[in-house]
Amino acid sequence: MTKKSNGLAGLPLMVSEAISRLGRDIRIARKRRRMTLDDMASRMFITRKTLSRLESGDPGVSIGVLASALWVLGFEKDLLEIACPEKDTVGIHRELQRLPSRVRPKTPSGVDMDNLDF
């Protein structure tokens, strides 16, 4: 019996569509490489049914299965681009907003920073 996740109903529409598209894209990439479901599943050390669930966009499939599929297809470098801090424009913007407008040197109590002789 195929395990079907109920998590799809609770996901935002954009997210569920993205997961479905990712599954379709993995199926297309597998077929372009002339790999059967059984061939790819055996390379991933999973069952054919689990791979079929991934390709059909089931959100209950683990991220490990997704990563393994991307590795078998040669897309493992793309996995590193997901949530890349350098591309996080919202996070960078918020970080810049938190920067102080002025930066003053910290002085130890009672020490004149201008007269330090080294």
Phi and psi in radians as a Rosetta constraint file:
Dihedral C 1 N 2 CA 2 C 2 CIRCULARHARMONIC -1.345 0.35
Dihedral N 2 CA 2 C 2 N 3 CIRCULARHARMONIC 2.314 0.35
Dihedral C 2 N 3 CA 3 C 3 CIRCULARHARMONIC -1.430 0.35
Dihedral N 3 CA 3 C 3 N 4 CIRCULARHARMONIC 2.144 0.35
Dihedral C 3 N 4 CA 4 C 4 CIRCULARHARMONIC -2.002 0.35
Dihedral N 4 CA 4 C 4 N 5 CIRCULARHARMONIC 2.268 0.35
Dihedral C 4 N 5 CA 5 C 5 CIRCULARHARMONIC -1.468 0.35
Dihedral N 5 CA 5 C 5 N 6 CIRCULARHARMONIC 2.474 0.35
Dihedral C 5 N 6 CA 6 C 6 CIRCULARHARMONIC -1.610 0.35
Dihedral N 6 CA 6 C 6 N 7 CIRCULARHARMONIC 0.021 0.35
Dihedral C 6 N 7 CA 7 C 7 CIRCULARHARMONIC -1.182 0.35
Dihedral N 7 CA 7 C 7 N 8 CIRCULARHARMONIC -0.321 0.35
Dihedral C 7 N 8 CA 8 C 8 CIRCULARHARMONIC -1.097 0.35
Dihedral N 8 CA 8 C 8 N 9 CIRCULARHARMONIC -0.613 0.35
Dihedral C 8 N 9 CA 9 C 9 CIRCULARHARMONIC -1.162 0.35
Dihedral N 9 CA 9 C 9 N 10 CIRCULARHARMONIC -0.512 0.35
Dihedral C 9 N 10 CA 10 C 10 CIRCULARHARMONIC -1.561 0.35
Dihedral N 10 CA 10 C 10 N 11 CIRCULARHARMONIC -0.051 0.35
Dihedral C 10 N 11 CA 11 C 11 CIRCULARHARMONIC -1.516 0.35
Dihedral N 11 CA 11 C 11 N 12 CIRCULARHARMONIC 2.587 0.35
Dihedral C 11 N 12 CA 12 C 12 CIRCULARHARMONIC -1.066 0.35
Dihedral N 12 CA 12 C 12 N 13 CIRCULARHARMONIC 2.618 0.35
Dihedral C 12 N 13 CA 13 C 13 CIRCULARHARMONIC -0.962 0.35
Dihedral N 13 CA 13 C 13 N 14 CIRCULARHARMONIC -0.769 0.35
Dihedral C 13 N 14 CA 14 C 14 CIRCULARHARMONIC -1.062 0.35
Dihedral N 14 CA 14 C 14 N 15 CIRCULARHARMONIC -0.670 0.35
Dihedral C 14 N 15 CA 15 C 15 CIRCULARHARMONIC -1.215 0.35
Dihedral N 15 CA 15 C 15 N 16 CIRCULARHARMONIC -0.804 0.35
Dihedral C 15 N 16 CA 16 C 16 CIRCULARHARMONIC -1.118 0.35
Dihedral N 16 CA 16 C 16 N 17 CIRCULARHARMONIC -0.640 0.35
Dihedral C 16 N 17 CA 17 C 17 CIRCULARHARMONIC -1.171 0.35
Dihedral N 17 CA 17 C 17 N 18 CIRCULARHARMONIC -0.660 0.35
Dihedral C 17 N 18 CA 18 C 18 CIRCULARHARMONIC -1.156 0.35
Dihedral N 18 CA 18 C 18 N 19 CIRCULARHARMONIC -0.710 0.35
Dihedral C 18 N 19 CA 19 C 19 CIRCULARHARMONIC -1.139 0.35
Dihedral N 19 CA 19 C 19 N 20 CIRCULARHARMONIC -0.724 0.35
Dihedral C 19 N 20 CA 20 C 20 CIRCULARHARMONIC -1.107 0.35
Dihedral N 20 CA 20 C 20 N 21 CIRCULARHARMONIC -0.735 0.35
Dihedral C 20 N 21 CA 21 C 21 CIRCULARHARMONIC -1.143 0.35
Dihedral N 21 CA 21 C 21 N 22 CIRCULARHARMONIC -0.721 0.35
Dihedral C 21 N 22 CA 22 C 22 CIRCULARHARMONIC -1.041 0.35
Dihedral N 22 CA 22 C 22 N 23 CIRCULARHARMONIC -0.752 0.35
Dihedral C 22 N 23 CA 23 C 23 CIRCULARHARMONIC -1.069 0.35
Dihedral N 23 CA 23 C 23 N 24 CIRCULARHARMONIC -0.771 0.35
Dihedral C 23 N 24 CA 24 C 24 CIRCULARHARMONIC -1.096 0.35
Dihedral N 24 CA 24 C 24 N 25 CIRCULARHARMONIC -0.711 0.35
Dihedral C 24 N 25 CA 25 C 25 CIRCULARHARMONIC -1.126 0.35
Dihedral N 25 CA 25 C 25 N 26 CIRCULARHARMONIC -0.669 0.35
Dihedral C 25 N 26 CA 26 C 26 CIRCULARHARMONIC -1.147 0.35
Dihedral N 26 CA 26 C 26 N 27 CIRCULARHARMONIC -0.715 0.35
Dihedral C 26 N 27 CA 27 C 27 CIRCULARHARMONIC -1.065 0.35
Dihedral N 27 CA 27 C 27 N 28 CIRCULARHARMONIC -0.783 0.35
Dihedral C 27 N 28 CA 28 C 28 CIRCULARHARMONIC -1.086 0.35
Dihedral N 28 CA 28 C 28 N 29 CIRCULARHARMONIC -0.782 0.35
Dihedral C 28 N 29 CA 29 C 29 CIRCULARHARMONIC -1.092 0.35
Dihedral N 29 CA 29 C 29 N 30 CIRCULARHARMONIC -0.702 0.35
Dihedral C 29 N 30 CA 30 C 30 CIRCULARHARMONIC -1.097 0.35
Dihedral N 30 CA 30 C 30 N 31 CIRCULARHARMONIC -0.791 0.35
Dihedral C 30 N 31 CA 31 C 31 CIRCULARHARMONIC -1.174 0.35
Dihedral N 31 CA 31 C 31 N 32 CIRCULARHARMONIC -0.644 0.35
Dihedral C 31 N 32 CA 32 C 32 CIRCULARHARMONIC -1.082 0.35
Dihedral N 32 CA 32 C 32 N 33 CIRCULARHARMONIC -0.502 0.35
Dihedral C 32 N 33 CA 33 C 33 CIRCULARHARMONIC -1.551 0.35
Dihedral N 33 CA 33 C 33 N 34 CIRCULARHARMONIC 0.085 0.35
Dihedral C 33 N 34 CA 34 C 34 CIRCULARHARMONIC 1.011 0.35
Dihedral N 34 CA 34 C 34 N 35 CIRCULARHARMONIC 0.704 0.35
Dihedral C 34 N 35 CA 35 C 35 CIRCULARHARMONIC -1.814 0.35
Dihedral N 35 CA 35 C 35 N 36 CIRCULARHARMONIC 2.365 0.35
Dihedral C 35 N 36 CA 36 C 36 CIRCULARHARMONIC -1.411 0.35
Dihedral N 36 CA 36 C 36 N 37 CIRCULARHARMONIC 2.905 0.35
Dihedral C 36 N 37 CA 37 C 37 CIRCULARHARMONIC -0.996 0.35
Dihedral N 37 CA 37 C 37 N 38 CIRCULARHARMONIC -0.755 0.35
Dihedral C 37 N 38 CA 38 C 38 CIRCULARHARMONIC -1.120 0.35
Dihedral N 38 CA 38 C 38 N 39 CIRCULARHARMONIC -0.729 0.35
Dihedral C 38 N 39 CA 39 C 39 CIRCULARHARMONIC -1.064 0.35
Dihedral N 39 CA 39 C 39 N 40 CIRCULARHARMONIC -0.867 0.35
Dihedral C 39 N 40 CA 40 C 40 CIRCULARHARMONIC -1.204 0.35
Dihedral N 40 CA 40 C 40 N 41 CIRCULARHARMONIC -0.725 0.35
Dihedral C 40 N 41 CA 41 C 41 CIRCULARHARMONIC -1.062 0.35
Dihedral N 41 CA 41 C 41 N 42 CIRCULARHARMONIC -0.695 0.35
Dihedral C 41 N 42 CA 42 C 42 CIRCULARHARMONIC -1.195 0.35
Dihedral N 42 CA 42 C 42 N 43 CIRCULARHARMONIC -0.607 0.35
Dihedral C 42 N 43 CA 43 C 43 CIRCULARHARMONIC -1.184 0.35
Dihedral N 43 CA 43 C 43 N 44 CIRCULARHARMONIC -0.480 0.35
Dihedral C 43 N 44 CA 44 C 44 CIRCULARHARMONIC -1.587 0.35
Dihedral N 44 CA 44 C 44 N 45 CIRCULARHARMONIC -0.145 0.35
Dihedral C 44 N 45 CA 45 C 45 CIRCULARHARMONIC 1.072 0.35
Dihedral N 45 CA 45 C 45 N 46 CIRCULARHARMONIC 0.727 0.35
Dihedral C 45 N 46 CA 46 C 46 CIRCULARHARMONIC -2.301 0.35
Dihedral N 46 CA 46 C 46 N 47 CIRCULARHARMONIC 3.045 0.35
Dihedral C 46 N 47 CA 47 C 47 CIRCULARHARMONIC -1.461 0.35
Dihedral N 47 CA 47 C 47 N 48 CIRCULARHARMONIC 2.818 0.35
Dihedral C 47 N 48 CA 48 C 48 CIRCULARHARMONIC -1.082 0.35
Dihedral N 48 CA 48 C 48 N 49 CIRCULARHARMONIC -0.653 0.35
Dihedral C 48 N 49 CA 49 C 49 CIRCULARHARMONIC -1.117 0.35
Dihedral N 49 CA 49 C 49 N 50 CIRCULARHARMONIC -0.670 0.35
Dihedral C 49 N 50 CA 50 C 50 CIRCULARHARMONIC -1.151 0.35
Dihedral N 50 CA 50 C 50 N 51 CIRCULARHARMONIC -0.735 0.35
Dihedral C 50 N 51 CA 51 C 51 CIRCULARHARMONIC -1.111 0.35
Dihedral N 51 CA 51 C 51 N 52 CIRCULARHARMONIC -0.695 0.35
Dihedral C 51 N 52 CA 52 C 52 CIRCULARHARMONIC -1.087 0.35
Dihedral N 52 CA 52 C 52 N 53 CIRCULARHARMONIC -0.700 0.35
Dihedral C 52 N 53 CA 53 C 53 CIRCULARHARMONIC -1.101 0.35
Dihedral N 53 CA 53 C 53 N 54 CIRCULARHARMONIC -0.722 0.35
Dihedral C 53 N 54 CA 54 C 54 CIRCULARHARMONIC -1.056 0.35
Dihedral N 54 CA 54 C 54 N 55 CIRCULARHARMONIC -0.822 0.35
Dihedral C 54 N 55 CA 55 C 55 CIRCULARHARMONIC -1.197 0.35
Dihedral N 55 CA 55 C 55 N 56 CIRCULARHARMONIC -0.410 0.35
Dihedral C 55 N 56 CA 56 C 56 CIRCULARHARMONIC -1.565 0.35
Dihedral N 56 CA 56 C 56 N 57 CIRCULARHARMONIC 0.001 0.35
Dihedral C 56 N 57 CA 57 C 57 CIRCULARHARMONIC 1.488 0.35
Dihedral N 57 CA 57 C 57 N 58 CIRCULARHARMONIC 0.461 0.35
Dihedral C 57 N 58 CA 58 C 58 CIRCULARHARMONIC -1.264 0.35
Dihedral N 58 CA 58 C 58 N 59 CIRCULARHARMONIC 2.069 0.35
Dihedral C 58 N 59 CA 59 C 59 CIRCULARHARMONIC -1.265 0.35
Dihedral N 59 CA 59 C 59 N 60 CIRCULARHARMONIC -0.140 0.35
Dihedral C 59 N 60 CA 60 C 60 CIRCULARHARMONIC -1.436 0.35
Dihedral N 60 CA 60 C 60 N 61 CIRCULARHARMONIC -0.110 0.35
Dihedral C 60 N 61 CA 61 C 61 CIRCULARHARMONIC -1.288 0.35
Dihedral N 61 CA 61 C 61 N 62 CIRCULARHARMONIC 2.398 0.35
Dihedral C 61 N 62 CA 62 C 62 CIRCULARHARMONIC -1.206 0.35
Dihedral N 62 CA 62 C 62 N 63 CIRCULARHARMONIC 2.736 0.35
Dihedral C 62 N 63 CA 63 C 63 CIRCULARHARMONIC -1.160 0.35
Dihedral N 63 CA 63 C 63 N 64 CIRCULARHARMONIC -0.453 0.35
Dihedral C 63 N 64 CA 64 C 64 CIRCULARHARMONIC -1.137 0.35
Dihedral N 64 CA 64 C 64 N 65 CIRCULARHARMONIC -0.672 0.35
Dihedral C 64 N 65 CA 65 C 65 CIRCULARHARMONIC -1.164 0.35
Dihedral N 65 CA 65 C 65 N 66 CIRCULARHARMONIC -0.749 0.35
Dihedral C 65 N 66 CA 66 C 66 CIRCULARHARMONIC -1.054 0.35
Dihedral N 66 CA 66 C 66 N 67 CIRCULARHARMONIC -0.817 0.35
Dihedral C 66 N 67 CA 67 C 67 CIRCULARHARMONIC -1.076 0.35
Dihedral N 67 CA 67 C 67 N 68 CIRCULARHARMONIC -0.694 0.35
Dihedral C 67 N 68 CA 68 C 68 CIRCULARHARMONIC -1.129 0.35
Dihedral N 68 CA 68 C 68 N 69 CIRCULARHARMONIC -0.721 0.35
Dihedral C 68 N 69 CA 69 C 69 CIRCULARHARMONIC -1.105 0.35
Dihedral N 69 CA 69 C 69 N 70 CIRCULARHARMONIC -0.761 0.35
Dihedral C 69 N 70 CA 70 C 70 CIRCULARHARMONIC -1.101 0.35
Dihedral N 70 CA 70 C 70 N 71 CIRCULARHARMONIC -0.651 0.35
Dihedral C 70 N 71 CA 71 C 71 CIRCULARHARMONIC -1.147 0.35
Dihedral N 71 CA 71 C 71 N 72 CIRCULARHARMONIC -0.801 0.35
Dihedral C 71 N 72 CA 72 C 72 CIRCULARHARMONIC -1.059 0.35
Dihedral N 72 CA 72 C 72 N 73 CIRCULARHARMONIC -0.631 0.35
Dihedral C 72 N 73 CA 73 C 73 CIRCULARHARMONIC -1.484 0.35
Dihedral N 73 CA 73 C 73 N 74 CIRCULARHARMONIC -0.134 0.35
Dihedral C 73 N 74 CA 74 C 74 CIRCULARHARMONIC 1.554 0.35
Dihedral N 74 CA 74 C 74 N 75 CIRCULARHARMONIC 0.333 0.35
Dihedral C 74 N 75 CA 75 C 75 CIRCULARHARMONIC -1.864 0.35
Dihedral N 75 CA 75 C 75 N 76 CIRCULARHARMONIC 0.345 0.35
Dihedral C 75 N 76 CA 76 C 76 CIRCULARHARMONIC -1.093 0.35
Dihedral N 76 CA 76 C 76 N 77 CIRCULARHARMONIC -0.489 0.35
Dihedral C 76 N 77 CA 77 C 77 CIRCULARHARMONIC -1.183 0.35
Dihedral N 77 CA 77 C 77 N 78 CIRCULARHARMONIC -0.537 0.35
Dihedral C 77 N 78 CA 78 C 78 CIRCULARHARMONIC -1.146 0.35
Dihedral N 78 CA 78 C 78 N 79 CIRCULARHARMONIC -0.481 0.35
Dihedral C 78 N 79 CA 79 C 79 CIRCULARHARMONIC -1.103 0.35
Dihedral N 79 CA 79 C 79 N 80 CIRCULARHARMONIC -0.551 0.35
Dihedral C 79 N 80 CA 80 C 80 CIRCULARHARMONIC -1.246 0.35
Dihedral N 80 CA 80 C 80 N 81 CIRCULARHARMONIC -0.298 0.35
Dihedral C 80 N 81 CA 81 C 81 CIRCULARHARMONIC -1.475 0.35
Dihedral N 81 CA 81 C 81 N 82 CIRCULARHARMONIC -0.237 0.35
Dihedral C 81 N 82 CA 82 C 82 CIRCULARHARMONIC -1.255 0.35
Dihedral N 82 CA 82 C 82 N 83 CIRCULARHARMONIC 2.210 0.35
Dihedral C 82 N 83 CA 83 C 83 CIRCULARHARMONIC 0.995 0.35
Dihedral N 83 CA 83 C 83 N 84 CIRCULARHARMONIC 0.606 0.35
Dihedral C 83 N 84 CA 84 C 84 CIRCULARHARMONIC -1.161 0.35
Dihedral N 84 CA 84 C 84 N 85 CIRCULARHARMONIC 2.154 0.35
Dihedral C 84 N 85 CA 85 C 85 CIRCULARHARMONIC -1.010 0.35
Dihedral N 85 CA 85 C 85 N 86 CIRCULARHARMONIC -0.557 0.35
Dihedral C 85 N 86 CA 86 C 86 CIRCULARHARMONIC -1.201 0.35
Dihedral N 86 CA 86 C 86 N 87 CIRCULARHARMONIC -0.361 0.35
Dihedral C 86 N 87 CA 87 C 87 CIRCULARHARMONIC -1.809 0.35
Dihedral N 87 CA 87 C 87 N 88 CIRCULARHARMONIC 0.101 0.35
Dihedral C 87 N 88 CA 88 C 88 CIRCULARHARMONIC -1.436 0.35
Dihedral N 88 CA 88 C 88 N 89 CIRCULARHARMONIC 1.439 0.35
Dihedral C 88 N 89 CA 89 C 89 CIRCULARHARMONIC -1.126 0.35
Dihedral N 89 CA 89 C 89 N 90 CIRCULARHARMONIC -0.645 0.35
Dihedral C 89 N 90 CA 90 C 90 CIRCULARHARMONIC -1.167 0.35
Dihedral N 90 CA 90 C 90 N 91 CIRCULARHARMONIC -0.814 0.35
Dihedral C 90 N 91 CA 91 C 91 CIRCULARHARMONIC -1.090 0.35
Dihedral N 91 CA 91 C 91 N 92 CIRCULARHARMONIC -0.722 0.35
Dihedral C 91 N 92 CA 92 C 92 CIRCULARHARMONIC -1.125 0.35
Dihedral N 92 CA 92 C 92 N 93 CIRCULARHARMONIC -0.744 0.35
Dihedral C 92 N 93 CA 93 C 93 CIRCULARHARMONIC -1.081 0.35
Dihedral N 93 CA 93 C 93 N 94 CIRCULARHARMONIC -0.780 0.35
Dihedral C 93 N 94 CA 94 C 94 CIRCULARHARMONIC -1.169 0.35
Dihedral N 94 CA 94 C 94 N 95 CIRCULARHARMONIC -0.630 0.35
Dihedral C 94 N 95 CA 95 C 95 CIRCULARHARMONIC -1.126 0.35
Dihedral N 95 CA 95 C 95 N 96 CIRCULARHARMONIC -0.722 0.35
Dihedral C 95 N 96 CA 96 C 96 CIRCULARHARMONIC -1.146 0.35
Dihedral N 96 CA 96 C 96 N 97 CIRCULARHARMONIC -0.601 0.35
Dihedral C 96 N 97 CA 97 C 97 CIRCULARHARMONIC -1.145 0.35
Dihedral N 97 CA 97 C 97 N 98 CIRCULARHARMONIC -0.521 0.35
Dihedral C 97 N 98 CA 98 C 98 CIRCULARHARMONIC -1.442 0.35
Dihedral N 98 CA 98 C 98 N 99 CIRCULARHARMONIC -0.165 0.35
Dihedral C 98 N 99 CA 99 C 99 CIRCULARHARMONIC -1.135 0.35
Dihedral N 99 CA 99 C 99 N 100 CIRCULARHARMONIC 2.480 0.35
Dihedral C 99 N 100 CA 100 C 100 CIRCULARHARMONIC -1.206 0.35
Dihedral N 100 CA 100 C 100 N 101 CIRCULARHARMONIC 2.620 0.35
Dihedral C 100 N 101 CA 101 C 101 CIRCULARHARMONIC -1.302 0.35
Dihedral N 101 CA 101 C 101 N 102 CIRCULARHARMONIC -0.526 0.35
Dihedral C 101 N 102 CA 102 C 102 CIRCULARHARMONIC -2.293 0.35
Dihedral N 102 CA 102 C 102 N 103 CIRCULARHARMONIC 2.539 0.35
Dihedral C 102 N 103 CA 103 C 103 CIRCULARHARMONIC -2.104 0.35
Dihedral N 103 CA 103 C 103 N 104 CIRCULARHARMONIC 2.136 0.35
Dihedral C 103 N 104 CA 104 C 104 CIRCULARHARMONIC -1.918 0.35
Dihedral N 104 CA 104 C 104 N 105 CIRCULARHARMONIC 2.516 0.35
Dihedral C 104 N 105 CA 105 C 105 CIRCULARHARMONIC -1.184 0.35
Dihedral N 105 CA 105 C 105 N 106 CIRCULARHARMONIC 2.511 0.35
Dihedral C 105 N 106 CA 106 C 106 CIRCULARHARMONIC -1.456 0.35
Dihedral N 106 CA 106 C 106 N 107 CIRCULARHARMONIC 2.244 0.35
Dihedral C 106 N 107 CA 107 C 107 CIRCULARHARMONIC -2.005 0.35
Dihedral N 107 CA 107 C 107 N 108 CIRCULARHARMONIC 2.357 0.35
Dihedral C 107 N 108 CA 108 C 108 CIRCULARHARMONIC -1.144 0.35
Dihedral N 108 CA 108 C 108 N 109 CIRCULARHARMONIC 2.590 0.35
Dihedral C 108 N 109 CA 109 C 109 CIRCULARHARMONIC -1.040 0.35
Dihedral N 109 CA 109 C 109 N 110 CIRCULARHARMONIC 2.239 0.35
Dihedral C 109 N 110 CA 110 C 110 CIRCULARHARMONIC 1.404 0.35
Dihedral N 110 CA 110 C 110 N 111 CIRCULARHARMONIC 0.115 0.35
Dihedral C 110 N 111 CA 111 C 111 CIRCULARHARMONIC -1.863 0.35
Dihedral N 111 CA 111 C 111 N 112 CIRCULARHARMONIC 2.243 0.35
Dihedral C 111 N 112 CA 112 C 112 CIRCULARHARMONIC -1.504 0.35
Dihedral N 112 CA 112 C 112 N 113 CIRCULARHARMONIC 1.915 0.35
Dihedral C 112 N 113 CA 113 C 113 CIRCULARHARMONIC -1.151 0.35
Dihedral N 113 CA 113 C 113 N 114 CIRCULARHARMONIC -0.448 0.35
Dihedral C 113 N 114 CA 114 C 114 CIRCULARHARMONIC -1.344 0.35
Dihedral N 114 CA 114 C 114 N 115 CIRCULARHARMONIC -0.388 0.35
Dihedral C 114 N 115 CA 115 C 115 CIRCULARHARMONIC -1.840 0.35
Dihedral N 115 CA 115 C 115 N 116 CIRCULARHARMONIC 0.351 0.35
Dihedral C 115 N 116 CA 116 C 116 CIRCULARHARMONIC -1.347 0.35
Dihedral N 116 CA 116 C 116 N 117 CIRCULARHARMONIC 2.228 0.35
Dihedral C 116 N 117 CA 117 C 117 CIRCULARHARMONIC -1.982 0.35
Dihedral N 117 CA 117 C 117 N 118 CIRCULARHARMONIC 2.006 0.35
